[in-house]
Amino acid sequence: MNRYPRDMRGHGPTPPDAKWPGGAKVAVQFVLNYEEGGENSILHGDAASEAFLSDIAGAAMWPGQRHWNMESIYEYGARAGFWRLHRLFTGAGVPVTIYGVATALARSPEQVAAMKDAGWEIASHGLKWVEHKDMSEADERESIAEAIRLHTEVVGQPPEGWYTGRCSCNTVELTAQTGQFAYISDTYDDDLPYWKRIRGRDQLVIPYTLEANDMRFATAPGYITGEQFFQYLKDAFDVLYAEGEAGAPKMMSVGLHCRLIGRPGKLAGLKRFIEYIQGFDGVWTPRRIDIARHWAATHPPQQYERPSEMERARFVELYGGIFEHSPWIADRAFDLELGPAHDSAVGLHNALCRVFRSASEEERLGVLTAHPDLAGKLAQAKRLTAESTEEQASAGLDALTDAERAEFTRLNDDYVAKHGFPFIIAVRDHDKDGILSAFRRRIDNDRATEFAEACRQVERIAGLRLAAVLP
């Protein structure tokens, strides 16, 4: 099957109302990444030293050597930065989620105790703070399992959330397959949580951020001063808060690192931001596990058959009648590059219409002639499809007076004689009088004009039918 795995639709044009606790207009969630002691180092059995996310300009990995300065900067995060952040957040009464690298947590027992005493969530940040992109699936699966085991041993309970960060294209699927996690965060693709269908299982995803993130102090383009960091966070918050006031509450993630934002000059910007948002009503500052539990209770996954996951026979069985008596359209649409974006009424409608539009004129004429006359003999004999019967009844065409039925019969006969196909209109868009008015107006059009209009109406009918069976 030709299937496209990426989801370009997401929540679509009208995201769900998050319904945050207390009617909050925005959820601001702080993540503190604890990686110190889990980074690349030959002390940890790695081939080279670390080179990522430090204040060393132009850092490069040193194969086979320890990088004393790099190790020292990471140690600052554990020795000083963490405790400065611990005082800031506990003093402000704001709980955080720790993304804890399991081997780093194992080397920092006092910090782990402080996290637990503060009631912070300790989610998993993998076994080691290393790249996963070149790992085989088997090796990454083994690494995930060992991360869960070691985390449970060190923290005292298994992690409920996961974020690898330096992930592979297999990470989300592999972590979801464990069935271990209330949420996974290895995506950056939305302002709200969402459910991702993975091998028949619904996995909650809470997207993370790389822009409202202090890593920009260590990358280009990035922040130079704490004030710049504050200003960016403030601007993001102001936009999201306004959206929440307008009835569309969102989530704002803030990503932090002990060795970066834990430096005094950088911390000043974070401190200002916390003080700023505490001046607003309707701001929820949860841990990520709190968001996960809220979303699972308030917006559970929708259970329905997804077109992109179906076998051909089932796909044609369900959607072969969307275009009247023309299952070949669904059969051809099955061979298109379908994906999650086609698991909605709008998405599947687009796929079916692509087939209809690219068909020959003779094939499209066959679709038009497959449609019954409005209030015609088939309707009177109760031989319409279930869809057509319901549609005609919705406009009152099943309850005509003798005079109305006679006019429909005359108009049908004259229209078919002139154009060679039945008069077609999306009856759900009109009442009986509106249909008759359109009938009288359109019958005088030339055939090419009516052929094009009839095709548009067929597509509209298909869209309405799909809207009744898909989200």
C-alpha positions in Angstrom: 0.0 0.0 0.0 1.2 3.5 -0.9 1.0 5.2 2.5 2.5 8.4 3.8 3.3 8.3 7.5 3.6 12.0 8.3 0.5 13.7 9.7 0.0 17.2 8.1 -3.5 17.6 9.4 -3.2 17.5 13.1 -6.2 19.0 14.9 -7.3 20.7 11.7 -8.8 24.2 11.4 -10.7 24.0 14.7 -8.6 22.6 17.5 -10.4 21.1 20.4 -11.1 23.2 23.5 -8.4 22.1 25.9 -10.7 22.8 28.9 -7.7 23.3 31.1 -8.5 23.1 34.9 -10.1 26.2 36.4 -10.9 27.5 32.9 -7.2 28.5 32.4 -6.5 30.4 29.2 -3.1 28.8 28.8 -1.0 26.0 30.2 2.6 27.0 30.7 4.8 23.9 31.3 8.5 24.1 32.4 10.8 21.2 31.5 14.2 21.0 33.1 16.5 18.6 31.2 18.9 16.8 33.6 21.7 15.4 31.3 24.8 16.1 33.4 26.7 12.8 33.8 24.9 11.2 30.9 26.6 13.0 28.1 29.2 11.5 25.7 32.5 10.7 27.5 35.0 8.0 27.3 34.4 7.6 31.0 30.9 6.5 30.1 32.2 4.0 27.4 31.6 6.4 24.5 34.1 6.8 21.6 34.5 10.6 22.1 33.8 13.6 24.2 30.6 15.6 24.1 30.2 18.6 21.8 26.5 19.5 22.1 24.8 22.4 24.1 27.6 24.0 26.0 29.1 27.5 26.2 32.2 26.3 24.3 32.1 28.1 21.0 32.6 25.7 18.0 33.0 22.7 20.2 33.8 19.4 18.5 34.0 15.8 19.7 37.4 14.6 20.7 37.7 11.0 19.7 39.3 8.8 22.3 40.0 11.8 24.7 38.3 13.4 27.7 37.4 17.0 27.1 38.1 18.5 30.5 36.5 21.9 29.8 33.3 20.3 28.4 33.1 18.0 31.4 33.5 20.9 33.7 30.7 22.9 32.1 28.4 19.9 32.4 29.4 19.6 36.1 28.4 23.2 36.7 24.9 22.2 35.7 24.8 19.5 38.4 26.8 21.3 41.1 25.4 24.8 40.9 22.8 25.3 38.1 20.4 22.7 39.3 20.3 24.1 42.8 19.8 27.6 41.6 16.8 26.4 39.5 15.5 24.3 42.4 15.4 27.4 44.6 13.7 29.5 41.9 10.9 27.0 41.1 10.2 25.8 44.6 10.2 29.5 45.8 7.7 30.4 43.1 5.5 27.4 43.8 5.8 26.2 40.2 6.3 22.4 39.6 8.4 21.2 36.8 8.9 18.1 34.7 12.4 16.7 34.8 13.6 15.0 31.6 16.1 12.8 33.3 18.8 10.9 31.5 18.9 7.6 33.5 22.7 7.4 33.8 22.8 11.1 34.8 20.2 10.5 37.5 22.2 7.5 38.8 25.2 9.8 39.3 23.2 12.5 41.1 21.4 11.0 44.1 21.1 14.3 46.0 19.5 16.0 43.1 17.1 13.1 42.6 16.0 13.3 46.2 15.4 17.1 45.8 13.3 16.5 42.7 11.2 14.0 44.5 10.8 16.1 47.7 9.6 19.0 45.5 6.9 16.8 43.9 8.4 17.2 40.5 7.7 14.7 37.8 10.8 12.8 36.7 10.2 11.6 33.1 12.8 9.6 31.1 15.3 11.3 28.8 16.7 8.0 27.7 19.6 6.0 28.9 22.4 8.3 27.8 22.5 11.8 26.3 23.8 10.6 22.9 22.6 10.5 19.3 20.2 7.7 18.4 19.9 8.4 14.7 22.5 5.7 13.7 21.3 3.1 16.1 19.7 -0.1 14.8 16.1 -0.6 15.9 17.3 -3.5 18.0 19.9 -1.5 19.7 17.6 1.4 20.4 14.9 -0.9 21.7 17.5 -2.4 24.1 18.6 1.1 25.2 15.0 2.2 25.9 14.4 -1.0 28.0 17.6 -0.4 30.0 16.6 3.3 30.5 13.3 2.3 32.0 15.0 -0.4 34.2 17.7 2.0 35.5 15.3 4.9 36.0 13.0 2.7 38.0 15.9 1.5 40.1 17.2 5.0 40.8 14.0 7.0 41.2 11.9 4.3 42.8 9.2 4.2 40.2 9.1 3.8 36.4 8.8 6.9 34.2 5.4 7.9 32.9 6.7 10.2 30.2 9.5 10.0 27.6 11.6 12.4 25.6 14.8 11.2 23.9 15.7 14.5 22.2 18.6 13.3 20.1 16.2 10.7 18.6 15.9 8.5 15.5 13.0 8.2 13.1 12.1 5.0 15.1 12.1 6.5 18.6 8.4 7.4 18.9 7.2 4.0 17.6 9.6 2.1 19.7 8.7 3.9 22.9 5.0 3.6 22.2 5.4 -0.1 21.7 6.5 -0.5 25.3 3.0 0.4 26.5 4.9 2.1 29.3 4.2 5.8 28.8 1.3 8.0 29.5 2.8 10.4 27.0 5.8 10.8 24.6 7.3 14.1 23.7 9.7 13.5 20.8 7.8 15.9 18.5 7.6 19.6 18.0 4.5 19.8 15.8 1.6 21.3 17.8 0.5 23.6 20.5 -1.8 20.9 22.0 -1.4 17.3 22.9 -2.8 14.7 20.4 -3.3 11.0 20.0 -1.1 9.2 17.6 -2.1 5.8 16.2 0.8 3.4 16.3 0.3 -0.2 15.3 -3.3 -0.2 16.4 -2.6 1.5 19.7 -3.4 5.1 20.6 -0.4 6.9 22.1 -0.7 10.3 23.7 1.9 12.8 22.4 2.7 16.1 24.2 4.8 18.1 21.8 7.9 19.8 23.1 9.8 22.9 22.0 13.2 23.8 20.6 12.5 27.5 20.3 11.1 28.5 23.7 14.2 26.8 24.9 17.4 27.9 26.6 19.4 25.8 24.1 19.3 28.9 21.9 22.0 30.3 24.3 24.3 27.7 22.9 23.3 27.6 19.2 23.1 30.2 16.4 20.9 32.1 15.9 20.3 32.3 19.6 20.0 34.4 22.8 22.9 36.4 24.2 21.3 37.9 27.2 18.7 36.8 29.8 16.5 39.7 28.6 16.3 38.3 25.1 15.1 35.0 26.5 12.6 36.8 28.6 11.3 38.8 25.7 10.8 35.8 23.5 9.0 33.8 26.2 6.8 36.9 27.0 5.9 37.3 23.3 5.0 33.7 23.0 2.9 33.8 26.2 1.1 37.0 25.2 0.0 35.4 21.8 -1.2 32.2 23.4 -2.9 34.0 26.3 -4.8 36.1 23.8 -5.9 33.0 21.9 -7.1 31.5 25.2 -9.1 34.6 25.9 -10.7 34.2 22.5 -11.8 30.7 23.4 -8.9 28.5 22.0 -6.6 27.7 25.0 -3.2 26.2 24.1 -0.1 24.9 25.8 3.3 26.6 26.0 6.4 24.5 26.7 9.6 26.0 28.1 12.7 23.9 27.7 15.6 24.4 30.2 19.0 23.0 30.9 20.9 23.1 34.3 24.2 24.1 32.7 22.7 26.8 30.5 19.9 28.7 32.2 21.4 27.8 35.6 24.1 30.5 35.0 23.2 33.7 36.8 23.0 36.0 33.8 20.7 33.7 31.9 18.6 32.8 34.9 17.5 36.5 35.3 15.4 36.2 32.1 13.7 33.1 33.3 13.0 34.6 36.7 11.4 37.7 35.1 9.2 35.4 33.0 7.9 33.5 35.9 7.1 36.7 37.8 5.4 38.1 34.6 3.0 35.2 34.1 2.2 35.1 37.8 0.6 38.5 37.3 -2.1 37.0 35.1 -5.3 35.2 36.0 -6.1 31.9 34.2 -2.6 30.5 33.9 -2.0 26.9 34.7 1.6 25.7 35.4 1.3 21.9 35.5 3.8 19.1 35.2 3.6 17.3 31.8 2.1 14.2 33.5 -0.7 16.5 34.8 -1.4 17.6 31.2 -1.4 13.9 30.1 -3.9 12.9 32.7 -6.1 15.8 32.0 -6.1 15.2 28.2 -6.7 11.5 28.5 -9.7 12.2 30.7 -11.1 15.2 28.8 -10.2 14.2 25.2 -9.9 10.4 25.0 -8.9 9.0 21.6 -11.6 8.7 19.0 -12.3 5.1 18.1 -13.0 4.7 14.4 -11.7 2.9 11.4 -9.1 5.0 9.6 -9.2 4.9 5.8 -5.4 5.0 5.5 -5.1 1.8 7.6 -7.7 -0.3 5.8 -7.2 -3.1 3.3 -8.6 -2.5 -0.2 -11.8 -4.6 0.2 -12.8 -2.8 3.4 -12.0 0.6 1.9 -14.1 -0.1 -1.2 -16.9 -1.6 0.9 -17.2 1.5 3.1 -16.5 4.2 0.5 -17.5 2.7 -2.8 -21.0 4.3 -2.6 -19.8 7.8 -1.8 -20.0 8.5 -5.5 -23.3 7.0 -6.6 -22.9 3.4 -7.9 -19.3 4.1 -8.7 -17.0 1.9 -6.5 -14.2 2.2 -9.1 -13.5 5.7 -7.7 -12.8 4.3 -4.2 -10.8 1.4 -5.7 -8.5 3.8 -7.5 -8.3 6.2 -4.6 -6.9 3.3 -2.5 -3.8 3.4 -4.6 -3.1 7.0 -3.9 -0.5 8.2 -1.3 -2.9 8.1 1.6 -1.9 9.0 5.1 -3.3 10.3 8.4 -4.4 13.5 6.6 -6.9 11.4 4.7 -8.5 9.9 7.8 -10.9 12.8 8.0 -14.0 13.6 5.8 -12.2 16.5 4.2 -9.0 14.5 3.5 -10.7 11.4 2.1 -13.0 13.6 0.0 -10.0 15.2 -1.6 -8.6 11.8 -2.5 -11.8 10.5 -4.0 -12.3 13.8 -5.9 -8.8 13.5 -7.4 -9.8 10.2 -9.0 -13.1 11.6 -10.2 -11.4 14.7 -11.7 -8.7 12.8 -13.5 -11.1 10.2 -15.0 -12.1 10.4 -18.6 -15.2 12.4 -19.6 -17.0 9.1 -20.4 -16.2 7.8 -16.9 -17.5 11.0 -15.3 -20.6 10.9 -17.5 -21.1 7.3 -16.1 -21.1 8.8 -12.6 -23.6 11.4 -13.5 -26.0 9.0 -15.2 -25.8 6.7 -12.1 -27.6 9.4 -10.1 -31.4 9.0 -10.0 -33.9 11.6 -11.1 -35.1 13.8 -8.3 -38.4 12.5 -7.0 -38.5 10.2 -10.0 -39.7 6.7 -10.7 -37.0 5.0 -8.7 -37.9 7.1 -5.7 -41.5 6.2 -6.0 -40.6 2.6 -6.3 -38.4 2.8 -3.3 -35.4 1.6 -5.3 -32.9 4.4 -4.4 -29.7 3.8 -2.5 -30.0 4.4 1.3 -28.0 7.6 0.9 -30.1 9.0 -1.9 -33.3 8.1 -0.1 -32.2 10.0 3.0 -31.0 12.9 1.0 -34.2 13.4 -1.0 -36.2 13.0 2.2 -34.2 15.7 3.9 -35.5 18.2 1.3 -39.1 16.9 1.5 -38.9 15.3 -1.9 -40.6 12.2 -0.5 -43.8 14.2 0.3 -44.7 16.0 -2.9 -48.1 17.1 -3.9 -49.4 15.7 -7.2 -48.7 19.1 -8.9 -45.2 19.2 -7.6 -44.5 15.6 -8.7 -45.8 16.4 -12.1 -43.5 19.4 -12.4 -40.5 17.4 -11.3 -41.3 14.7 -13.8 -41.6 17.3 -16.7 -38.4 19.0 -15.7 -36.5 15.7 -15.3 -37.6 14.6 -18.8 -36.8 17.9 -20.4 -33.4 18.1 -18.7 -32.3 14.6 -19.6 -33.4 15.0 -23.2 -31.3 18.2 -23.5 -28.2 17.3 -21.6 -28.0 13.5 -21.6 -27.8 13.0 -17.8 -30.0 13.7 -14.8 -30.3 17.0 -13.0 -28.0 16.7 -10.0 -27.9 19.0 -7.0 -26.8 18.6 -3.4 -30.3 18.5 -2.0 -29.0 18.8 1.7 -28.0 22.4 0.8 -31.5 23.4 -0.3 -35.2 23.1 0.5 -37.8 21.9 -2.0 -38.5 25.4 -3.4 -34.7 26.1 -3.7 -34.3 22.9 -5.7 -37.1 23.7 -8.0 -35.8 27.2 -8.6 -32.3 25.9 -9.4 -33.9 23.3 -11.7 -35.8 25.9 -13.7 -32.7 28.2 -13.9 -30.1 25.5 -14.9 -32.2 23.7 -17.5 -31.5 26.4 -20.1 -27.7 26.2 -19.7 -25.6 24.7 -22.5 -24.4 21.1 -22.0 -20.8 21.9 -21.2 -21.8 24.4 -18.5 -24.2 21.8 -17.0 -21.7 19.0 -17.2 -19.2 21.0 -15.2 -21.9 22.1 -12.7 -23.2 18.5 -12.3 -19.6 17.3 -11.6 -19.3 20.0 -8.9 -22.6 18.9 -7.3 -21.5 15.3 -7.4 -18.4 16.3 -5.4 -20.5 18.3 -3.0 -22.8 15.3 -2.4 -19.8 13.1 -1.8 -18.4 15.6 0.8 -21.7 15.6 2.7 -21.9 11.8 2.7 -18.3 11.5 4.1 -19.1 14.1 6.7 -21.7 11.8 8.1 -19.3 8.9 8.6 -15.9 10.4 9.3 -14.6 13.0 11.7 
